[in-house]
Amino acid sequence: MRRKKLVLSLTVLFVVAYVLFGVWIAHDTKVILEKAMSGATDHSDYMNQNTYQKINPIERGVNKEENFTYDKKSHRIGFVLPLHFFFISKVFVTQQYENDSFGFREPIQLTLKLKSGGWYATQAHIKP
């Protein structure tokens, strides 16, 4: 009986820790997507250059207009589903950006790893 309580307690503790890690990953994922979309100069703190180029609309040639400026109100990030194992995570999320002259909606798969106390994007895959 005592062993069952210990196993149940450890299982509950694991599930709570897993969910809390997932919340942390979801928050950092949203920050990463906002940095990449906005063209922020400090994006290298959150992702490598290849990941930035795959997400940023100007870098990947999605927006042919040269006067694109990021407006946070036009950017929506859907539910973030992180699947993680210790210091590595695969994240599935949908983002949408829409203003008067430009718009898209796309599913994104990110590979994140824990680096210097935050989640760092190492790969991005966007379904066309």
C-alpha positions as CSV (number, residue, x, y, z in Angstrom):
1,M,0.0,0.0,0.0
2,R,2.8,2.4,0.9
3,R,4.6,1.6,-2.3
4,K,1.5,2.4,-4.4
5,K,1.2,5.8,-2.7
6,L,4.8,6.5,-3.5
7,V,4.4,5.6,-7.1
8,L,1.2,7.6,-7.4
9,S,2.9,10.6,-5.8
10,L,5.9,10.4,-8.1
11,T,3.6,10.1,-11.1
12,V,1.6,13.2,-10.1
13,L,4.9,15.1,-9.5
14,F,6.2,14.1,-12.9
15,V,3.0,15.1,-14.7
16,V,2.9,18.5,-12.9
17,A,6.6,19.1,-13.7
18,Y,6.0,18.1,-17.4
19,V,3.1,20.5,-17.7
20,L,5.0,23.4,-16.0
21,F,7.9,22.8,-18.4
22,G,5.4,22.9,-21.2
23,V,4.0,26.3,-20.1
24,W,7.6,27.7,-19.9
25,I,8.3,26.4,-23.5
26,A,5.0,27.8,-24.8
27,H,5.9,31.2,-23.4
28,D,9.4,31.2,-24.9
29,T,8.0,29.9,-28.2
30,K,5.7,33.0,-28.5
31,V,8.7,35.2,-27.7
32,I,10.7,33.5,-30.4
33,L,8.0,33.9,-33.1
34,E,7.5,37.5,-32.2
35,K,11.2,38.2,-32.4
36,A,11.5,36.4,-35.8
37,M,8.5,38.2,-37.3
38,S,9.5,41.6,-36.1
39,G,13.0,41.4,-37.3
40,A,14.3,42.3,-33.9
41,T,18.1,42.9,-33.8
42,D,18.5,40.7,-30.7
43,H,17.0,37.6,-32.4
44,S,20.3,35.8,-32.0
45,D,19.6,35.4,-28.3
46,Y,16.5,33.3,-29.2
47,M,17.3,31.5,-32.4
48,N,20.1,30.8,-34.9
49,Q,20.2,32.6,-38.2
50,N,18.8,29.8,-40.3
51,T,15.7,29.6,-38.1
52,Y,15.3,33.4,-38.2
53,Q,15.5,33.3,-42.1
54,K,12.8,30.6,-42.2
55,I,10.3,32.5,-40.1
56,N,10.8,36.2,-40.9
57,P,8.6,37.1,-43.9
58,I,11.1,39.4,-45.6
59,E,14.0,37.0,-45.2
60,R,12.1,34.1,-46.8
61,G,10.6,36.3,-49.6
62,V,6.9,35.9,-48.6
63,N,6.4,39.6,-48.5
64,K,7.5,41.2,-51.7
65,E,6.8,44.7,-50.3
66,E,9.9,46.4,-49.0
67,N,7.9,48.6,-46.6
68,F,6.8,45.7,-44.3
69,T,6.7,46.7,-40.7
70,Y,5.7,44.3,-37.9
71,D,2.5,45.2,-36.0
72,K,2.0,43.0,-32.9
73,K,-1.7,43.5,-33.1
74,S,-1.8,41.8,-36.5
75,H,0.1,38.7,-35.3
76,R,-1.8,35.8,-33.7
77,I,-0.1,32.8,-32.3
78,G,-2.3,29.7,-31.8
79,F,-2.1,27.0,-29.2
80,V,1.5,25.8,-28.6
81,L,1.9,22.1,-28.3
82,P,5.4,21.3,-26.8
83,L,6.6,17.7,-26.7
84,H,9.8,17.7,-24.6
85,F,12.3,15.4,-23.1
86,F,14.7,17.1,-20.6
87,F,16.5,19.8,-22.5
88,I,15.1,19.3,-26.0
89,S,11.6,20.1,-27.3
90,K,9.6,19.8,-30.5
91,V,7.0,22.5,-30.7
92,F,3.9,22.5,-32.9
93,V,2.1,25.9,-33.3
94,T,0.1,27.9,-35.9
95,Q,0.8,31.5,-36.4
96,Q,-1.3,34.0,-38.4
97,Y,-0.4,37.5,-39.6
98,E,-2.9,39.7,-41.3
99,N,-3.0,43.4,-42.1
100,D,-4.6,45.5,-44.9
101,S,-2.0,44.5,-47.5
102,F,-0.5,41.2,-46.3
103,G,-1.5,38.1,-44.6
104,F,-0.9,34.4,-44.1
105,R,-1.6,31.5,-41.7
106,E,0.9,28.7,-41.3
107,P,1.7,25.7,-39.1
108,I,5.2,25.7,-37.8
109,Q,7.3,23.0,-36.2
110,L,10.2,24.3,-34.1
111,T,13.1,22.4,-32.5
112,L,14.1,24.0,-29.3
113,K,16.9,23.3,-26.8
114,L,17.6,24.7,-23.4
115,K,20.4,27.2,-23.5
116,S,21.5,29.7,-20.9
117,G,18.3,29.4,-18.9
118,G,15.9,29.9,-21.9
119,W,14.6,28.0,-24.9
120,Y,16.6,28.5,-28.1
121,A,15.2,27.6,-31.6
122,T,17.6,25.5,-33.6
123,Q,15.3,24.5,-36.5
124,A,12.1,25.6,-38.0
125,H,9.9,23.8,-40.5
126,I,6.9,25.6,-42.0
127,K,4.3,23.7,-44.0
128,P,3.5,25.4,-47.2
